[in-house]
Amino acid sequence: MSKHSELARDLFLEGYNCSQSVAAAYADALGIDRETMLRMSASFGAGIGRMRKTCGAVCGMFIIAGMKTGATVGADQEGKRNNYATVRAMADAFRAKNKSITCMTLLGLRKAEKSAQPSERTPEYYKTRPCLKMIEDACSIVEEFFPELAEE
C-alpha cells in the first residue's frame, strides 16, 4: 500500500467521505493545501451528495485527473478530449476491479437514499462498508495513471 493510500485510509477513518479521502491524500503532491482539497471534494461523497450515484472514491480520482490533465482554456478541444479520455480510462480501470463505479451498486443497495443525513461513523459502519477497498483501488489507479504522484 502506498503512502497516499495509507493517508486516504486514515482520512476516511477520521470521518472524511470517500471523495475527500482520495483527493486530499494527494493535496501536497499536487501543491494544494489540504483544506482547499477537502472543500473541493466534499460534495462528492456517498455517491455525490449521498445520492448514491458515482462512487465518491471515483469522484476523488477524477478530481485528481482534472488537476493533472484538465483543460484551462475554453476552446482547448484537444485538452478536453485528453482529460475525458483519461477519466474514461480511469473509470474502466476501476470498473475492472469492482464491476461498477456506482455507489449504490458497490454498496449492494436496491434504491437511492432519501435522506441527505450522513451515516454516523461507528465501528459497525466501517465493518459493513466496502469503502476502504474502493479508496485503496482509486489510489492505486491514480498512481498507475500518474506515477509521479506515487513518488511525491
C-alpha positions, 0 to 999 in steps of 0.5 A: 500500500502506498503512502497516499493510500495509507493517508486516504485510509486514515482520512476516511477513518477520521470521518472524511467521505470517500471523495475527500479521502482520495483527493486530499491524500494527494493535496501536497503532491499536487501543491494544494493545501489540504483544506482547499482539497477537502472543500473541493471534494466534499460534495462528492461523497456517498455517491455525490451528495449521498445520492448514491450515484458515482462512487465518491472514491471515483469522484476523488480520482477524477478530481485528481485527473482534472488537476493533472490533465484538465483543460484551462482554456475554453476552446482547448478541444484537444485538452478536453478530449485528453482529460475525458479520455483519461477519466474514461480510462480511469473509470474502466480501470476501476470498473475492472476491479469492482464491476461498477463505479456506482455507489449504490451498486458497490454498496449492494443497495436496491434504491437511492437514499432519501435522506441527505443525513450522513451515516454516523461513523461507528465501528459497525459502519466501517465493518459493513462498508466496502469503502476502504477497498474502493479508496485503496483501488482509486489510489492505486489507479491514480498512481498507475495513471500518474506515477509521479504522484506515487513518488511525491 
